[in-house]
Amino acid sequence: MGQNSKEVWTLAEFRGGMINPVSYELLAWGRTLADDLEAELASVILGDEITSVETLFHEGADIVYIVDHKGLANFLPDVHSNVLTSLAKEHKPEIILASATTYGRTVMPMLSTKLETGLTADCTKLEIDPESKLLLQTRPAVGGNVMATIKTQTKPQMATVRPRSKKPLKPDQTRSGRILYKEFSPQFFESKYTWIGFEKDESSDSPIQEADIVIAGGRGMKDENNFDLLYKIAKKLNGVVGASRTAVDMGWIPYSHQVGLSGKTVSPHLYMAFGISGAVQHIAGMSSSDIVVAVNTDPDAAIFDVADFGIVGDALEILPIFLKKLGEKDG
Ligand SMILES: Cc1cc2nc3c(=O)[nH]c(=O)nc-3n(C[C@H](O)[C@H](O)[C@H](O)COP(=O)(O)OP(=O)(O)OC[C@H]3O[C@@H](n4cnc5c(N)ncnc54)[C@H](O)[C@@H]3O)c2cc1C
């Protein structure tokens, strides 16, 4: 495609000499949107001594814009937003996406203000409206009670996306694209802030977000003790235990295991839901799982709408059989 074609942008995050994997999830969102708009997908990366950008092409980008400067070694929001504003004014992308990480949540509001355009934060789904060709941005609203779909009438249309709301594309090592190095004058790198240091918030990390197998229970598990069955199965399968908010509210399992809108977003290969009804707030946290298995006594439970395999039955009868099949004779 030519230089004047439309562009969809995703902001890559570069820290500690590495591209944050959330950047690849964003490219997966961006790829679909760019294809629907017949646009090119660009990844914009700011940092110092940037390396390994070819992975951005393998994961879906057509163009990589690089701003590589010592002044970008640490995340100073005013510097990053000034550089991004200038780039966006020059190239006029249709859409700019960032991950709803500390980086995205900080830089995107500053950027949208400078570009005088709207920003939809913490989206769980993005699509192109086939008629208006505008970005349909879905996110929880009214305290999480409904999912609202928002259109921004001004350009660029800007959104932050919940990490793990989509899986990265399968890397294609044969893909390549254009790398464009952008230069900026020294005053762009002057900041009002002084960098002191970086401290990771360990409490925000939960093993359930990294797990390949999540065995989750809800109110249908009836009792804290019955969660032992889930722990045993998780152990056998090398997975972790997840839970609905109700199970957490009942005190059956700590909050760090909660999956959903007000809990963690997970994206495992296998998600098994035992006695979980499938409320929209729960689905929002697990819908990008590869395979969903649901066990519920109610054949009309909403969880079956997102399940690849459904069993209508009593979880408390099925779990011991399952455990036995996995080789634990004592259940
Ligand atoms: C702002 C907001 C944020 C929220 N955030 C979250 C969130 O992050 N995560 C979350 O999960 N929820 C969240 N919720 C709550 C959500 O709306 C639901 O209330 C909750 O997910 C229901 O949990 P549950 O499925 O365990 O319970 P229920 O909805 O009570 O469902 C229990 C299910 O178990 C089935 N069942 C009963 N007995 C058995 C049995 N013996 N065997 C098999 N099945 C059985 C029933 O048929 C039923 O479908 C949020 C709500 C709001 C308003």
The ligand as a MOL file (V3000), in Angstrom:
LIG
                    3D

  0  0  0     0  0            999 V3000
M  V30 BEGIN CTAB
M  V30 COUNTS 53 58 0 0 0
M  V30 BEGIN ATOM
M  V30 1 C -19.9980 -4.1420 38.6800 0
M  V30 2 C -20.0470 -5.6250 38.7310 0
M  V30 3 C -18.8630 -6.3140 38.5820 0
M  V30 4 C -18.8660 -7.7140 38.6470 0
M  V30 5 N -17.6960 -8.3730 38.4690 0
M  V30 6 C -17.7150 -9.7250 38.4440 0
M  V30 7 C -16.5180 -10.4540 38.2100 0
M  V30 8 O -15.4170 -9.9020 38.0810 0
M  V30 9 N -16.6030 -11.7990 38.1630 0
M  V30 10 C -17.7780 -12.4750 38.3310 0
M  V30 11 O -17.7800 -13.7060 38.2670 0
M  V30 12 N -18.9130 -11.7990 38.5750 0
M  V30 13 C -18.9020 -10.4520 38.6520 0
M  V30 14 N -20.0500 -9.7960 38.9230 0
M  V30 15 C -21.2060 -10.5730 39.4110 0
M  V30 16 C -22.0070 -11.2500 38.3090 0
M  V30 17 O -23.0050 -10.3710 37.8590 0
M  V30 18 C -22.6850 -12.5140 38.8450 0
M  V30 19 O -23.4880 -12.1770 39.9670 0
M  V30 20 C -21.7170 -13.6240 39.2660 0
M  V30 21 O -20.7920 -13.8700 38.2460 0
M  V30 22 C -22.5050 -14.8870 39.5480 0
M  V30 23 O -21.6570 -15.8650 40.0620 0
M  V30 24 P -22.0400 -17.4010 39.9050 0
M  V30 25 O -22.1590 -17.7280 38.4750 0
M  V30 26 O -21.0740 -18.1700 40.7210 0
M  V30 27 O -23.4320 -17.5050 40.6740 0
M  V30 28 P -24.8940 -17.6530 40.1210 0
M  V30 29 O -25.2290 -16.6210 39.1180 0
M  V30 30 O -25.7610 -17.7490 41.3310 0
M  V30 31 O -24.8770 -19.0310 39.3450 0
M  V30 32 C -24.6970 -20.2660 39.9390 0
M  V30 33 C -24.8660 -21.2950 38.8320 0
M  V30 34 O -24.6080 -22.5770 39.3380 0
M  V30 35 C -25.5460 -23.4900 38.8000 0
M  V30 36 N -25.6050 -24.5940 39.7370 0
M  V30 37 C -26.2240 -24.6690 40.9550 0
M  V30 38 N -25.9930 -25.8390 41.5340 0
M  V30 39 C -25.1870 -26.5340 40.6960 0
M  V30 40 C -24.5660 -27.8020 40.7470 0
M  V30 41 N -24.7460 -28.6200 41.8080 0
M  V30 42 N -23.8190 -28.1920 39.6850 0
M  V30 43 C -23.6450 -27.4070 38.6060 0
M  V30 44 N -24.2030 -26.1960 38.5010 0
M  V30 45 C -24.9420 -25.7550 39.5450 0
M  V30 46 C -26.8070 -22.7110 38.6550 0
M  V30 47 O -27.6400 -23.2830 37.6700 0
M  V30 48 C -26.2770 -21.3510 38.2580 0
M  V30 49 O -26.1950 -21.2300 36.8410 0
M  V30 50 C -20.0760 -8.4120 38.8720 0
M  V30 51 C -21.2540 -7.6930 39.0100 0
M  V30 52 C -21.2450 -6.3200 38.9300 0
M  V30 53 C -22.5400 -5.5810 39.0630 0
M  V30 END ATOM
M  V30 BEGIN BOND
M  V30 1 1 1 2
M  V30 2 1 2 3
M  V30 3 2 2 52
M  V30 4 2 3 4
M  V30 5 1 4 5
M  V30 6 1 4 50
M  V30 7 2 5 6
M  V30 8 1 6 7
M  V30 9 1 6 13
M  V30 10 2 7 8
M  V30 11 1 7 9
M  V30 12 1 9 10
M  V30 13 2 10 11
M  V30 14 1 10 12
M  V30 15 2 12 13
M  V30 16 1 13 14
M  V30 17 1 14 15
M  V30 18 1 14 50
M  V30 19 1 15 16
M  V30 20 1 16 17
M  V30 21 1 16 18
M  V30 22 1 18 19
M  V30 23 1 18 20
M  V30 24 1 20 21
M  V30 25 1 20 22
M  V30 26 1 22 23
M  V30 27 1 23 24
M  V30 28 2 24 25
M  V30 29 1 24 26
M  V30 30 1 24 27
M  V30 31 1 27 28
M  V30 32 2 28 29
M  V30 33 1 28 30
M  V30 34 1 28 31
M  V30 35 1 31 32
M  V30 36 1 32 33
M  V30 37 1 33 34
M  V30 38 1 33 48
M  V30 39 1 34 35
M  V30 40 1 35 36
M  V30 41 1 35 46
M  V30 42 1 36 37
M  V30 43 1 36 45
M  V30 44 2 37 38
M  V30 45 1 38 39
M  V30 46 1 39 40
M  V30 47 2 39 45
M  V30 48 1 40 41
M  V30 49 2 40 42
M  V30 50 1 42 43
M  V30 51 2 43 44
M  V30 52 1 44 45
M  V30 53 1 46 47
M  V30 54 1 46 48
M  V30 55 1 48 49
M  V30 56 2 50 51
M  V30 57 1 51 52
M  V30 58 1 52 53
M  V30 END BOND
M  V30 END CTAB
M  END
